[in-house]
Amino acid sequence: MTIRQFVIKKIYPFLQKRLKTEKTSLVLSNDKNVQPLSSFYNLKATSIKGEEINFENFKKKKVLLVNTASDCGFTPQFTELQKLHEQYGQQVIVLGFPANDFKEQEKEGDAEIATFCQANYGVTFTMMKKSGVVKNNNQNEVYEWLTDSTLNGWNNQAPVWNFSKYLVNEQGVLTHYFGPSVNPMDEGIIKAIRA
């Protein structure tokens, strides 16, 4: 852990309040239960260990997808994501998507990212291979689906920063977007998982 990361981890509770803005605390929900136009279960991604993950395996489970970074003010959310995984793992699968889309805050290689997450936060939930999550030519197909209403049925909100969260229900319907400053153990997220 670098000195910067150590300082960020120690002052995270203050940062959580300070960095909370309308943009970063945004919560969107699919109140009308709009169905996707393209199936979530047709998606695939590569894990940080190089294994292909077929999203068809997530049927009948909720899935929380989070774009992560190792050197961000929100990086301590790894602790809460791990806690969520441990406490609600029977109800929701947590998937981390390391990305370097915001001010070069992610490490260079997948092995380095995996080591950092395990050593500093005890991460055991599934982490994916580093990729792009914002809307551009490098956006991975999972985030293309999450941020395009012609695919997911209703949402065009791309991540505004690291640790933006998307919740998909047991039927493959995108139900929520939670901004980066919404803590993974927030009552709204827990309520949506239990619903």
N, C-alpha and C positions, 0 to 999 in steps of 0.2 A: 504494500500500500504506500503510495507516495505521500509526501507531506500535505499536498493539496487535498488528496482524498481523505486523509486523516482529519484535516480541519473541517472539510465538508461534512464528514460523518458526525463530528462532534457538534457542529452548529446546525445540523439538519432540522431540528424542531423549529428553530428561529427562521431558517430559510423557507420551511414549509408555509409559514404564515406570511413572510415577506414576499415570496414569489407568487402568492395566490392573487391572481388577477381574474378579471372576467373571462379572458381568453383561456387561461390555464385551468380554471375551475369549472369550465363549461361541462354540462351534462346534457346529453341528448338521449331521448328514448323513443322507441318505436311503439308509441301508444296505440296505433291503429293495427298493430300486428301485420304490417305489410310483409308479404312473402318475397323471398329472393327470386330474381328472374334467372339466375344461374346458381346451381347448387354449390353450397359451401363444401359439400362432401366430395366434389370433383377436384378440390385443391390438393396440392402436394407441396411439401417443403423439405429442405435438407437440414437435419439436425447439426449442431455444432460438432458432433462426433462423425459426421459424414453419412449418416443413415437417412434414407428417404423415408419421410413420414407421410403416410396417406391419410388424409383427413376423414376418409370413410370410416376409419377406426374410432372416430370420436362420436359416432351416432349414439344417441340417448345419453349424452353427457353435455353439460354446459362447458364452454371453452372461453377463457379470458386470454386475450392476445395483447401483449404489451411490447412496445418498442423501447429498448433499453440502451443504456450507455454507461460505461465504467467510470467516467470522469465528469459527472454532472451534479448539479445541486440536488437533484432528485435521486441520485444513485442509492442513497440509504433506503429507498423504497424496496430494494431487494430483500431487506429484512422482513418487511410486511408481506411481500409476495410469497416468500418462503413460509411465513406463518399461515397465510391463506391456503397455500398448498398443503400444509400439514393438517390444518384444522378442517378444511372443506374439500380435500382431495377426492372424497367419494362423490361429491356433487359437481365439482368443476376441475377442469384440466387447465393449468397455467402454462402458457407458452411465451417464452421471451424471444424477442427478435432484435438482436444487437444491430444497431445502425449508427452511421456516422454522418447523419444528415444535418445535425445542428452543431455548428462551431467545432468540429473535429474533437468530439468528446468520447470517442470510442477507440479502443486499442486497435492495432494494425491487424493482428491475426486471430483466427478462431481459437487456437490453442491457448493463447495468452488471455483471451476473454474468459474462456472456460476456467482456467486456473484462478484468475482474479475473482470470479463469481463464487467459486467453491471456497477458496481460501479466506475471503473477507466476509462472505455472507452465508456460507453453508448451503448454497443453492443446489437443490436436488430436482427441481422441476425442469422440464424440458426446455433447453435453449436451442435456438436455431442458428444456422450459419449466418454470419454477418451479411446484411443486404441493405438495399434502399427501401425506405418506407414512405417517403414523400412522393407527390405526383410529379414524375419525370420519366425519362426513358429507362432509368435504372430501377424503378419501383418493382419490388417482387410481386408475384401474382397474388399472394395472399392479401397484401395491402392494397393492391389494385381492386380486389373484390370488396374489401372493407370500406373503401373510400369512393366507390362509384355506384351511384344509385341505379344505373342500368344493369348492374350485376347483383347488388345486395337488396335492391328494392326501394330504398329510401334515403340512405346516408351518403353524402358527399364530403363529410368532414374528414380531412386528412389530419395526421398528428400535427399539433402545433408546437410540440417540443418532445423531448425524451420522456418516456413513461406515460404516454397517452394510452388509454385502455379501451378495448372493444370486447363486448360480451355477446357471445352467440349461444342460443339456447339448445335444448336437446333435439330440436327438429331442424337445426341448421339455419335458424332465423337470427339475423343480427338484431339484438334487442336494445343495446346501449352503447354510447360513447361516453367515456369519462375523461376529462382533461387531466394533464400531468400532475396538477397539485391535489387531485382527489386521491387520498391515501387508499392503498389497496384494501385496508381493513375498515374503510369508511362504511357507515351504516347503510348508505344507499347501495353500495356494491354488494354487501352481505345480503341485504333484502332482495336484490335482484337475483342473486345466486340461489337463495332459498325459495324463490317464487315458483 
